[in-house]
Amino acid sequence: MQANDAPPAITLPQPAAAEQGRADPRINLFDLDRVGLERLFEETLGEKKFRAHQLMKWIYHQHVTDFALMTDVGKALRAKLEEHCVIRPPSVLFDKPSNDGTHKWLLGMDAGNAIEAVFIPDKGRGTLCVSSQVGCGLNCQFCSTATQGFNRNLATAEIIGQVWTASKHLGNKTHHQRKLTNVVMMGMGEPLLNFDNVVRAMSLMRDDNGFGLANKRVTLSTAGLVPMIDRLSEESDVSLAVSLHAPNDELRTELVPLNKKYPIAELMAACARYVTRKKRESITFEYTLMRGVNDQPQHARELVRLMKKFSNAVQFADAAKVNLIPFNPFPGTRFERSGEAEIRAFQKLLLDGGVLTMVRRTRGDDIDAACGQLKGQVMDKTRRQAEFRRKLEAKGAADEAA
């Protein structure tokens, strides 16, 4: 499916008849991290804490969701679990492999919404891009997700369920045959606007009884919510990526409206505090290159000065890494991808300035799975989707008239 093709028609599942009048009262165990599961076993089920660890291994290591198949769990406990609990992953509405090995899943969240998760294989690693919200509450101008508007935050079960679904599909074996080595909270939504559920899900990703990923292999990407960056450094131990996309406030406010509330100086100060708390841990600054917008030599020189100032502030060489992302177009956007020559020239200026810089290879664009292209299906509460469609229709009418 090319970027300008219409997405496949998907019929979202309706609630079962028994659930239309009332929600299932049982606890979805995907919603609980280790601490929450231990409390459930002790306070609700009257069992020892180690039983929670057994269950986690069945769920996350063996991908088992049927209590009856958990052979080292006694029948009496299994009966309790059936009464009080359920293990319910998201429903897979659509899955599509790319020609380059990338894989995208469209996952049903409820009767009106769906989100996307993407797996990106590479040499020696496999990275899963996970969503945190249905749509996105921010309005970054170059992001396809933003045109869909926003509906709600995802529950912990809906976040970790994306990892579980991909892990099962890939045949991933925690601590043994790892195909899923990294998780990035870079899918649909702003993770720090869904703080508690995201942190709980990231705890399961890193727990030895969960997916057992090292702290540095779980990365949260934010558009720059300064207070929540500070809170994250206190409550979780993961890698941080910041969607920068411009080296000065005027341009960044145009591209990332959140910058009006938290300008670059405040954002960089929060990043410095994060590095200070996480000794010797660098921060990745993501920079999407758009032709004639933010890819000029003066932008590169400004970015070098900004990164150097940051490294000096934290007194740590290479505290800042820049990840250059070629813009991935989508229908209706006014932006264009920078040319290969411009991208390499921009990178060279950064490298010559002493800034560690990588260019992210575009992956999965044949299935609309590249960075900035994730859309899903959103019952928009913000009217942004309708406004975007009106602009497209107006542009189409203008083009026909011309």
N, C-alpha and C positions, 0 to 999 in steps of 0.2 A: 504494500500500500504506500503510494507516494504521498509526500506532504500535502499536495493539493487535491488528493482524492477525498471523497466523503468517507467518514468512518463507517464501519459496518453497523447495520441496524441491530440493536441489542434490546431484548425485552428483559427488563429488570424483574427479579422474582418478587412475587407478592407474599405477604406473611401467610403462614399456614392458618387454616380456619380456626384452630385452637388458640392462635396467637392474636387474631384480629380483635378479640374483645379484651384481652389482657396480655401483657408481655410474659414471657417465660420467667417465673420467679427464681429459677435456679441460677447460680453464679457461674458465669463463663470463666473458667480457670485461666484463660489467656489474659484476663484482666489483672491477674495477681502476680507480683514478683515474688522472689523467695520469701521475703519477710511477710508479705500478705498471705502467702500460701501456708507458711508455718503457723500464723495466727489462726487461719481457718481450721487447720487440723487440730490445734490445741483447744480453741475456744468454741468451735461449732461442732466438730466431729468427735472431740474427746480423745484424740490420738496423739502419739508422740511426734515431735517435729521431724524426725528422720523420714517419716512416711511421706512428708511433703517433697523431700529430696528424691525419693523413689519415683513419685509421680512425675516430677519435672523431667527426669531422665526418660520416662516412657513418652512424654509429650514431645520434648525437644530433641532427644537423641534418636528415638525410634519412630517418631511421627505417628504415634498411636493415639487415637481419640476415643476409642471404645474401651470403657473400663473393664469389660468382660475379658479382654485380651491381655490385661496386665497380670501376668501369671504369678508374680511374687507378691501380689496384694491379696489379702484374705477375702473370702466371700462376704463376710460381714461388713468389712470396710468398703468393698465394692458396692454393696447395697446402699450404704450411707452416701457414697459418692453419687450414685444414680439419683438418689432422692434430692440431694442438695446442690448438685453441680452438673455442669455440662462443659464439654470441650468443643467449641464451635468456631472453626476458622471462617474467614470470608468465603463467599461463593465465587468461583471462577466463572466469569461470564464470557471471557474471550482471552485466548493466549496466542501469541504470534511470535515466531522466531524471525530474526533478521538474517540477511545474507552474510553478515559479519559475525554471527554467533550471539549477538545481543538478543534478549528475550523480554517481551513485554506482556504483563498480565493486566486485564481489566477486571477489577474485583468489585462485586456488589456489596454495598454497605447497608442499604435498606431499600425500601420500595421505590425510591426516587433518585438515588445517588450511586455513583461508582467512582472509584479512584484507580490510578495506574501505578504500578511498580515495575521497575526495569532492572534486569540482571545484565551486567557487562563483563564478559570474560576477557582476560588478558594474560600475558605470560606470567605464570606463577601466582596469579591472583584472580579472584572473582568478586566483583563488587555489586551489591544490590542497592539500588536507589529507592528509598522508601518515602511514602507520602505521610504527612501529619495532619492534613485538613482536607475536607471536601471543598475543592476550589482554594482560593486564597483571599484573605482579607486585605492584602496590600495590592497596589496597582502599579507594579513595575511595568514600564511602557513597552519593554521588549520581550515580555514573557507571555507565551500562549495561555498558560494557566490563568493569568490575570484577566483575560477576556471572558473567562467562564464565570467570573464572580465568585461568591462565597456562600456556603450553606452552613457548615458546622465544623467543630473539632472532631477528630477521630478519637474513639476510646482506645485505651491501651490494647485491648483485645484486637482492635482493627489495625493497629500499628504493628504489633508483634505478629499478628496473623499474616501479614504480608511476607515477613521473613520466614515464617513456618511454611507457607505455601510454596515459596521459591525453594526452600531447603528440601522439602519433600519431592518436588518436581525434579530437582537436580540430583537427587540421591546423595545429598550431603550427609556426612557422618562426623558429628562433633568429636574432636580430639583424635580422629582416625583419618578418614578420607575427606579432606576439606575441599569442597568446590566453591563454597561461599566463605571467603576470607575477610571481606570488608563490608560494612554497611554505612551508607551515607544518608543522612536525613536531608536529602536535597530534592525530593519529589514534590508533589503538590502541597502547597501551604507553607506558612512560616512556623517552624517548629517551636520557637520561643513564645508564640501566642497560644500554644497548647502545652504549656510547660510540664505540669504534673504527669500527664499521660505519656508524654514523650520521654521524660526522665525515667519513668517506671519501665517503659518498653526498652530503653537503652540498658537498664540494669539487667533485664532478661537476656539481652544480646550478649552481655559480658559475663554473666554468671556461668560458672563451670557446669552447673546442672542445666543451664539453658544452652545457648549457642557457643559459649566459651570463647568469645572473641577478646583479644587483647584490647585494653582501653584505647590505644592509639589507632586501632582498626575500626573504631566507631567514630564517625565524624558528624557533627551537627553544623549545618549551614544556616546562617541568619542574614537578613537584610540590614540588621543593625539596631535591635532593640536594646539600648544601652543598659537599663536597669536589670534586664533579664540575663544579659551576658554576665553581669556581676553575680547574680544568683546562681547561674549555672556553674561558675567556678567554685562556688561553695558547696553545691549539692551533688555534683557529678564529676566524673573524671574521664572526659572524652576529648577528642581533637575538635578544634574550632576552625570553621571556615567562614569568611565574611564576604558577602556579595557586595563588592565595592563598585566596579564598573565605571568609575570616573575619578579623576585625581583632584577635582575641586568642587566646592559646594554648589556653584551655579549649575554645572552640568549634571552633577549627581542628583540634585533636587528634581531636575527635569526627568531623569531616567528612573530614579528611585524616590518617589514622593516622601517616604519615611524620613529622608535626609532633612526635610524641613524641620522635623521635631528633634532629630538627633543628628546634628551636622557632623562633618568629618572629624573635627577636633575632638568632640565628645566621644565619637565612636573609637577613634584611635586610642584615646585615654583609657576607655574600657578594655580594649584589646591589650594594652600595656599592663593593666591590672590583672588580666587573665593570665598572661605570660608570667607575671611575678608570682602568682599563686601556683602555677604549674611549671615549676622550674625546668628549664631547658626544653620547653615544649614550644615549637614554632606555630604560627598561625598562617593559614593559607588565605590569601586575598584573591577572590575570583573576579575576573575582568573580562566581560564579554565584548569582543571587538566588533564594532559596527562601522561600515564604510562611511567615512566623512563625518562621523559623529564623535568618536572618542579614540580614533586610531592614528591620529596625526603625531608627528615627532614632538611637538610641544607637549602633548598629553603624556607621552612616554617620559619626557624629561621631568614633568611635574610629578609623575608617579615615582620616579627614582628618588626625588627629594623627599616625598612623603614616606617611602619605605625606609630610607636612610635615617630620617628623623625618628621613626618608630624604633629601629634597631638600636640607635643611640640612647633612646629613652629607657630601654630595658637592659641596656648594656649586655647584649647577647647578639653575636654575629649570626646572620641568617635567621633571625627571629621571625622575619617575614618572608613568605614564599608567595610568588605571584603565579596564578594559574590562568593563562590566556585561553579564552574559549571563543572559537569562531562562532559568530551569531548563526543560529539555526532558524531559517525563515519559516513562517506559517501563513496561511491565507489571511489577507487583510492587513498585514503588518506594513508599516512605512519604512522599516529598516532593511538594510541589505548587509550581507556578510562581507567583511573586508577581504580583499584579494590575498592570495598566498604570499605575494611579494611584500605587501603591507604588513601582514602578520609577522613574517620573519624579520622585517626591518624593525618593527616595534619591539620584538623579543631581543634583537641584538642591542638596541639602545639600553634596554633594561640590564642585560647581562654585562655590557660594557660599563654600566653604572654600578656594578657590584651587587645587583639584585638577583637572587636565585629565581629563575623563571622557566616555566614549562608551558608548552602548548598542548592543550587537551585535544586528542584526536576525536573527531566527530564520529559517534557510533550510533547505529540504530535509526538513522534518519529516514531509511526506507520504510520504517514502520511507525514513524512519528514518535520515536523513543529517545531522541537526542535531547540534550540539555535545553530547557526552556520550551519544549514542545508538548509536555504532558498536559492532557486536558481532562480525560475521564468524562463523566456525566454529572452535572451539577444542577440541582434545583436551586437556582440563584436567588438569594434574598437581598441582593444589593442593587439589582437592576442594571448591573454592569454588562451582563451578557446581552440584554435587549439593546442597550446603547451601542454596543460594538456592532451588533447586527444592523442597526439603523445606519451606522457609518458605512458599513460595507455596501448596503443597498444604495445609499446616496452616491458613493464612489462609483458603483456600477452604472447608475443612471447617468452620471457625469461623463463617464468613459464612453457610453453609447452615444450621448449627444455630441461628443467631440468627433 
